[in-house]
Amino acid sequence: MIVKRDKLNFWERLYLPAIIGGFKVTLRHFFKKKITMQYPEEKWVVPPGYRGAPYLVKDQEDRTKCVSCQLCEFVCPPKAIRITPPGPAGSPEAGNVEKAPKEFEINMLRCIFCGFCQEVCPEEAIFLMQDYSLTGTSRKEMIYNKEKLLALGGVHQDKIQKWKQKADEAKEQGVKP
């Protein structure tokens, strides 16, 4: 089948309308306000509710808030969290008061920043921070251990635990927790 095309007129053969249209677009972008961001010096402002990387936090007495319940490990969809509990309750590693994890690792290459770990944590030991730039030169650097997670997470100032808040709210409403 042969398709018949209309002949180009004089102006279309010169391609001037197309060239002028291209210049218009170029000039319009040339005089617009620049939106290029100088990344290391300038950072984006993240919206409220942004789910960044999960980190561990300490309480006011500089103790790890994680009690090694392993709920975050079980709920993590990509299995990015690995917790090694301290051992039997009577062992010297467990201590008398707290059951802090022996090892706590988050593989940031696997983490999908879903926030399930923060939601399920009964002691509010995991928080999603407002960072979005996770860099490393090797895969091993992207597996954050307990010390690195605690250093990045910092200290959480709230003395009331999440489960206590919910129990207090239930008492106020007259419902048994």
C-alpha positions in Angstrom: 0.0 0.0 0.0 1.4 3.4 -0.9 0.7 6.3 1.4 0.5 9.7 -0.4 1.9 12.5 1.5 1.2 16.2 1.1 4.0 18.2 -0.5 5.8 20.5 1.9 5.3 24.2 1.3 8.1 26.8 1.1 8.3 27.6 4.9 8.1 23.9 5.9 11.0 23.1 3.6 13.1 25.8 5.2 12.4 24.3 8.7 12.3 27.8 10.1 9.1 27.3 12.1 10.6 24.2 13.8 13.9 26.0 14.5 12.1 29.1 15.9 9.9 26.8 18.1 13.0 25.2 19.5 14.6 28.6 20.3 11.4 29.6 22.1 11.6 26.6 24.3 15.3 27.2 25.0 14.8 30.8 25.9 11.8 30.0 28.1 14.0 27.6 30.1 17.0 29.9 30.1 15.1 32.7 31.9 13.2 30.4 34.4 14.3 30.3 38.0 17.0 27.6 38.4 15.9 24.6 40.4 19.3 22.7 40.4 20.3 21.9 44.0 23.9 21.8 45.1 23.4 18.5 46.9 26.0 18.1 49.7 25.6 21.7 50.8 21.8 22.0 50.2 19.5 19.3 51.3 15.8 18.5 50.5 13.2 19.2 53.1 11.4 16.0 53.7 7.6 16.1 54.2 6.0 15.1 57.5 5.5 11.3 57.7 8.6 10.6 55.7 9.9 7.1 56.4 13.7 7.1 56.4 16.2 4.6 57.6 15.5 2.8 60.9 17.8 3.4 63.8 18.0 2.3 67.4 17.7 4.9 70.2 18.9 5.1 73.8 17.0 6.3 76.9 18.0 9.2 79.2 20.3 6.9 81.2 22.3 6.1 78.0 21.0 2.5 77.9 19.8 0.7 74.8 16.0 0.7 74.8 15.8 -2.6 72.8 14.9 -5.5 74.9 15.6 -8.1 72.3 12.0 -9.2 71.8 12.7 -9.8 68.1 9.3 -8.6 67.0 10.9 -6.3 64.5 12.9 -9.2 63.0 9.7 -11.3 62.6 7.7 -8.5 61.0 10.3 -7.3 58.6 9.1 -8.2 55.0 12.6 -8.4 53.4 14.2 -10.0 56.5 16.7 -7.1 56.7 16.9 -7.2 60.5 18.9 -9.8 62.4 18.9 -9.9 66.2 21.0 -12.3 68.4 19.4 -12.5 71.9 21.8 -12.4 74.9 21.1 -16.0 75.9 19.4 -17.7 78.9 18.1 -15.4 81.6 20.6 -16.5 84.2 23.7 -16.0 82.0 26.1 -13.2 82.8 25.6 -11.6 79.4 21.9 -11.1 80.0 22.4 -9.0 83.1 20.0 -8.7 86.0 17.8 -5.9 84.9 17.6 -5.8 81.1 17.7 -8.2 78.2 19.7 -6.1 75.7 20.5 -7.8 72.3 24.0 -9.3 71.9 23.9 -8.4 68.2 21.5 -6.2 66.3 22.1 -5.7 62.5 20.0 -4.0 59.8 21.0 -4.6 56.2 20.2 -1.2 54.7 20.5 -2.7 51.2 17.6 -5.0 51.9 15.5 -2.5 54.0 12.5 -1.2 52.1 11.8 1.6 54.7 8.2 0.3 55.3 8.2 1.3 59.0 6.8 -2.0 60.3 9.7 -2.3 62.7 8.9 1.1 64.3 5.2 0.3 64.6 5.7 -3.1 66.2 8.4 -2.2 68.7 6.8 -2.2 72.2 9.7 -0.2 73.8 10.0 2.5 71.1 13.6 1.4 70.5 13.4 1.8 66.7 12.7 5.1 65.0 12.7 6.0 61.3 15.0 9.0 60.8 14.6 11.8 58.3 17.7 10.9 56.3 17.6 9.7 52.7 21.3 9.5 51.7 22.7 6.2 52.7 26.1 5.6 51.1 28.8 3.1 51.4 31.7 1.9 49.3 31.0 -1.8 49.9 28.1 -4.1 50.8 29.7 -4.8 54.2 29.5 -1.1 55.0 25.8 -1.1 54.4 25.1 -3.6 57.2 24.7 -1.4 60.2 25.6 -3.1 63.6 24.2 -2.2 67.0 26.8 0.4 67.8 26.4 2.3 64.5 22.6 2.2 64.8 22.7 3.6 68.3 25.2 6.3 67.3 23.0 7.4 64.4 19.7 7.1 66.4 20.8 9.2 69.4 18.9 9.6 72.7 15.1 9.5 72.9 13.9 11.9 75.6 10.4 10.4 76.2 10.3 8.5 79.6 6.9 7.0 78.9 6.8 3.8 76.9 4.3 3.3 74.1 2.6 0.4 75.9 2.2 2.5 79.0 0.7 5.4 77.0 -1.9 3.0 75.5 -2.7 1.6 78.9 -3.2 5.1 80.3 -5.4 6.0 77.4 -7.5 2.9 77.9 -7.9 3.7 81.6 -9.1 7.2 80.7 -11.7 5.7 78.4 -12.9 3.2 81.0 -11.7 0.2 79.0 -9.5 -2.6 80.5 -6.1 -2.8 78.7 
